[in-house]
């Protein structure tokens, strides 16, 4: 049991010394793998967020088109009302003369 503990200690010391000398490739590789996993998780999150935002844009565009149609309808109704009012005004003026 003591030899295993000693071996682990020696291994840890060698790895620490190796990383100081630029030889700790295994540790760097693990850190790189963990970093890449975090990058992949972030990319997945951003892709999902992007899909959500694209759907939201589609909804907002549809709502904007609907509001534009309502605006056009209201503008047309106002024009018709103004024209009808003008006709009534002219009719009243003709009746008075």
C-alpha positions as CSV (number, residue, x, y, z in Angstrom):
1,X,0.0,0.0,0.0
2,X,2.8,2.3,0.8
3,X,4.4,1.8,-2.6
4,X,1.2,2.8,-4.3
5,X,0.9,6.0,-2.3
6,X,4.6,6.7,-2.9
7,X,4.1,6.1,-6.6
8,X,1.1,8.5,-6.7
9,X,3.1,11.1,-4.9
10,X,6.0,10.7,-7.3
11,X,3.6,10.8,-10.2
12,X,2.0,14.0,-9.0
13,X,5.4,15.5,-8.4
14,X,6.7,14.5,-11.8
15,X,3.6,15.8,-13.5
16,X,3.9,19.1,-11.7
17,X,7.6,19.3,-12.6
18,X,6.8,18.3,-16.2
19,X,4.2,21.1,-16.5
20,X,6.8,23.6,-15.3
21,X,9.2,22.3,-17.9
22,X,6.5,22.3,-20.6
23,X,6.0,18.5,-20.5
24,X,2.7,18.3,-18.7
25,X,0.8,17.4,-22.0
26,X,-1.6,15.1,-20.4
27,X,-2.8,17.7,-17.9
28,X,-2.9,20.4,-20.7
29,X,-4.9,17.9,-22.9
30,X,-7.4,17.4,-20.1
31,X,-7.8,21.1,-19.6
32,X,-8.1,21.5,-23.4
33,X,-10.8,18.8,-23.5
34,X,-12.7,20.5,-20.6
35,X,-12.4,23.9,-22.4
36,X,-13.6,22.4,-25.7
37,X,-16.6,20.7,-23.9
38,X,-17.5,24.1,-22.4
39,X,-17.2,25.7,-25.8
40,X,-19.5,23.0,-27.3
41,X,-22.0,23.5,-24.5
42,X,-21.9,27.3,-25.1
43,X,-22.3,26.8,-28.9
44,X,-25.3,24.5,-28.3
45,X,-26.9,27.1,-26.0
46,X,-26.3,29.9,-28.5
47,X,-27.7,27.8,-31.3
48,X,-30.9,27.1,-29.3
49,X,-31.1,30.8,-28.4
50,X,-30.6,31.7,-32.1
51,X,-33.5,29.4,-33.1
52,X,-35.7,31.0,-30.4
53,X,-34.8,34.5,-31.6
54,X,-35.5,33.5,-35.3
55,X,-38.9,32.2,-34.3
56,X,-39.6,35.4,-32.3
57,X,-38.6,37.5,-35.3
58,X,-41.1,35.6,-37.5
59,X,-43.8,36.2,-35.0
60,X,-43.0,39.9,-34.7
61,X,-42.9,40.3,-38.5
62,X,-46.3,38.7,-38.7
63,X,-47.6,41.0,-36.1
64,X,-46.1,44.0,-37.9
65,X,-47.8,43.0,-41.1
66,X,-51.1,42.6,-39.3
67,X,-50.7,46.1,-37.7
68,X,-49.9,47.6,-41.1
69,X,-53.0,46.1,-42.6
70,X,-55.1,47.4,-39.7
71,X,-53.4,50.8,-40.2
72,X,-54.2,50.8,-43.9
73,X,-57.8,49.8,-43.1
74,X,-58.2,52.7,-40.6
75,X,-56.6,55.1,-43.1
76,X,-59.0,54.0,-45.8
77,X,-62.0,54.3,-43.4
78,X,-60.9,57.8,-42.4
79,X,-60.6,58.9,-46.0
80,X,-64.1,57.5,-46.7
81,X,-65.5,59.3,-43.7
82,X,-63.9,62.5,-44.7
83,X,-65.3,62.1,-48.3
84,X,-68.8,61.4,-46.9
85,X,-68.5,64.4,-44.6
86,X,-67.5,66.6,-47.5
87,X,-70.5,65.3,-49.6
88,X,-72.9,66.0,-46.7
89,X,-71.4,69.5,-46.3
90,X,-71.8,70.3,-50.0
91,X,-75.4,69.0,-49.8
92,X,-76.2,71.2,-46.9
93,X,-74.7,74.2,-48.7
94,X,-76.7,73.5,-51.8
95,X,-79.9,73.1,-49.7
96,X,-79.3,76.5,-48.1
97,X,-79.0,78.3,-51.4
